[in-house]
Amino acid sequence: MFEITNKPYKKGLLIALILILFLSTVGLGPLSINLYQSEINKVEAGTNYASGFDFNQHSYLINIYFQNKQVGAQRYEILSETPNDNFNEIVIEAFTENPEYSGNYFLPFYKDYTVKYTCKIGDKVAIETGDKNASFNSKVEGTLKIKIIGLCTISNAKKIANDAIVDSVNHFITNQLNNPTRE
């Protein structure tokens, strides 16, 4: 059987193994210890195509998908002073695929990284056909600059970015519904 007889060496080896185990579990995410402060700066640019209907008399269901999983659903209504009795709910869907992460997001105590994303937004007709003349068809591209100081796992760092993307897309959609740009 393997036995270490030198006590200082044994103690140092044990401390090193515990430290490696701790840092690897915290860094990879099985152990979720998150004691950190985060700062997120957002930059986004979007295009909006709107035609053929009055934005002031509709009910909307906004479905947000992130990497093919639905992460949000919200009902949103815009009512004018003379509401239309024929309320048709328009389903708007937003699809964000694989954001690009770059920079340092893997160290356990300091993360400074950038995330770039693109999201296609539209009613079902616009998404399925790519029709720019559909009732609502948009695209938003954004960049997040994220800085995290403290103990934060890689998986939680990505979750912080993903949640910020979803919030940003939802804000973009509701802003466009409140202030439509017609081309």
Summary of the structure (lengths in Angstrom):
residues: 183
radius of gyration: 23.5
end to end distance: 78.3
largest distance: 87.7
contacts: 509
relative contact order: 0.23
helix: 31%
strand: 42%
